[in-house]
């Protein structure tokens, strides 16, 4: 084999190795980004574990167990349901339903 052919072969193998390494890095980064999607780790009750929420059966809500009393956000009426970020059903009167399936209806004066 000629000296020039050996150099070409070595250069080609180095470039191929670099391309494969780059492909592996990009692929792993893509997989890790999907797994680390914020809010993408909801459990069977819809609680977001990465935000510290877990299901509390007695309250029938996703809660942060270390928060107690007035520190824990309580959904007790239509307005607090909206403030907690639950979806509003555009009915008349409007309704807001929590993950625990509690339903709060807007009071119309």
N, C-alpha and C positions, 0 to 999 in steps of 0.2 A: 504494500500500500504506500502511495506517495505521501510525502510529508504534508503537502497541501490538502490532500484528502483527509488525513488524520486531523488537521486543524479544523477543517470544515465539519467533520463528524463531531468533534468535541464541542465546537461552538453550537452546533445544532442541538446536541444533547443538553447543554447548559440552558439554551433558550427554552427547550421543551420542559425542562425541570422547573424553570421560572414560571412558565405559563400554567403548568399543573399546580404549582404551589399557590399561585394567585387564585386559580379556580377554587381550590379547596378552602382558602381563607374567605373568599366571597361567599361560598356556599355555607360555611359554618356561621358566618356573621348573619346571613339571612335567616338561618334557622334560629339562632339565638335572639334576634330581634323579634321574631314571631312569638317566641316563648315568653319574652319579657314585656310584651305589650301591656301597658298599664290598663287595669280593668279587665284584662283578658283571662283572669283566673277566678271567675265566678264559680261558686260551688253549686250544689243541687238546689239550694234555696235562693240563689242569685246574689249571695253575699260575696263581697270582694275581699279576699284574704290579704292581698298585698296592701290594702288600705287599713287593715286591722279589724275588719268586720267578720263576725261569725254569727251563726244562727242561735238565737235565744228562744227556746221553745215556749217558755212562760210568757214572754212578751210578744211572741210571734213576729219578730223583727230581726233584721241584721243589726247587731250592736257591737260596739267596742267594749268588751267586758271590763276593762280597767276603768272605764268611765262610769261613775255612779251618780245617783241623785240628780242635782241640777246640772251637772256637767254633761250628762248623757242627754242627747237630743231626743225629746219625746214627741212623737206624732200623736196628737190628741184631738185634732180637728182639721177641717178642710184647709185652712191657711197653713198650719204647720206641716201638713202633708205636701203642699205645694213647695214650701220653703225647704223641705228635705229633698226635693228634686224628683218626686214621683210624678208620673205622667198625669195630665188632666184629660178626662174624657169630655169632649165638647158636646155635652147633652144639656138639657135644661131641666133642672139646674145642673151646673157642672159637677163632676164627680172626680175624686182622686182616690186611687187604690194603691195600697202599699204592697210590698213583696209578700207580706204575710197575709195578703188578701183582705185586709181591713179596708172598708169602704167609708169614705167621708164625703158628704154631700154639701155643696155650697148653700148657705142660708140666704134666701132672697127676701129682701124687705119689701 
